[in-house]
Structure formats: C-alpha cells, structure tokens
Amino acid sequence: MTSEVNDPAVTESSARPASIHKPEKAATEGRVEHPRRPLGARVGTWVAVGLLLAGALTMILPFIWTVSTSLKTDQTVREIPPQLVPDPATLDSYRELNEELPFWRILAN
C-alpha cells in the first residue's frame, strides 16, 4: 500500500473525485449566460412594472374601501376623517341585508 502512495504515477490530485478536483466547472455547470440587455430596455421594463403596479392599486383600493365600509356601523360610516380600518368592525350590515333580501339564496342562484 505504501508503494502506491509513493508511486509517481498516482498523484494526489488524480486520486481525488472529479467534483473536488474541478470546483469551477461544477459551480457553473448548467448555467446559460445571457447577454446583458441595454440600459434603455431595462428602464422600459421598470417603467412598465411601475405603470402596472399603479394600475393594480387603482383597481384594488376601491374594493378594499368597499369591504371596509361594509364592516362599519352607521355612525362610523359618517365620521370625518374616514377610517380605513373600522373600529369596531361589525357584520350588522350583512345581517340587515339578509333580513331585507334573501341574499344567500340570490347568491346561490
């Protein structure tokens, strides 16, 4: 066994597994390098993302306000300045709606 270690044909680097022998190749294996996009294209992408976010907020804020208002009492609906988060939150408006109309029946149909 000592003759194999001292044998010049068997070096320390050839005795190691391939993953330890060449870590640079293992780290980059499977990656595809893409060319960098020009600055104008990247700025255009960020402008588009910003416009989409502004549009999304424009669409979702009225929905959030409607749900918030539906959870308020009659007194808190008329408060100035209005509150986004109702205190106290109540389901009374849904109870009244169910008494006036068969809301859940209409919703099921």
N, C-alpha and C positions, 0 to 999 in steps of 0.2 A: 504494500500500500504506500509506503514511503517513496518507492521508486516512481509511482505515478505523480506524486506531488512535485518531485524534483525533476521530472521529465520536462524538457523544454518544449515539447510538442503540445503539452497540456498547460496552457497558461491560465492565470486566474480569471481573466476576462472571458475566455471561451467556456469556462466551467459555469458561469452564471446563466440563469434563464434569460431569454430574449427580452422579456418585459423589463428586467433590471438593467440589461446591457444597453438598451437604447430608449431611455425615457422620453427623449424629444419626439420621436416618431409616435410613441404611444399616446402622448398628450395631444397631438394634432391629428391623429388618425380619425377619419370620418367627418372632419370639418371641411366645408367648402368655403373658400374665401371669395367674397363678393366684392366687386369694385365699389368704391365709395361713391355715393350719389353727389351730384353738385350741390352747392350751398342753396341755390335757388329752388331746387326740388325739395330740399329738406325744409326750407322756410315755408314753401307752399303747403307741405304736409301739415306743419304746425298751425298754419292759418286755417286750413280745412278742419283740423281737430278742434280748434278754438270755436269756429263757427258752429260745428256740430254740437259741442257742449253748450253753447249759448242757446241754440235751438231746443236742446233737450231740457234745459232749465226752464225755458219759456213754456214748454208743454207740461212739465211736471208740477211746477209751482201752483197753478190754479187747482190742480187735482188735490194737492196737499192742503191748500187753503179750504177747499170744499169739505174734505174729510174733517179738518179741524173745526170748521164751523158747525158741522153736523153733531159734534160731540159737546158743544157748548149749550148752556142754559139760555133762556130768552134774555135774561139780564146781561150775561157776558157777551152775547152777540152784539148788543148795542153799545158796549163800552168803547170809549175813546181814550187812549190809543188802543187799537185792537191787539189781541194776543194771539200768537200762532199756536201756542200750546194752551189748551183750555184748563182752567183751574177753577172749579172742579170739572172733571170730564164726566159726562153723563150720557146714557143711552135713552133718555126720555123722548127725544125726537123720533127715534126709531119705534118706541112703544106707541107713541101717538099716531105715527104713520100706519102701524099695524092695526090700530083701532079704527081709523078712518077708512082705510082701504085694505082689501085682502092682499097686502104687499107680497107676502111669501108665496101666495097662490099665483099671483101675476108673474112673479119672478120664475116660478117653476114652469109656467107655460112658455 
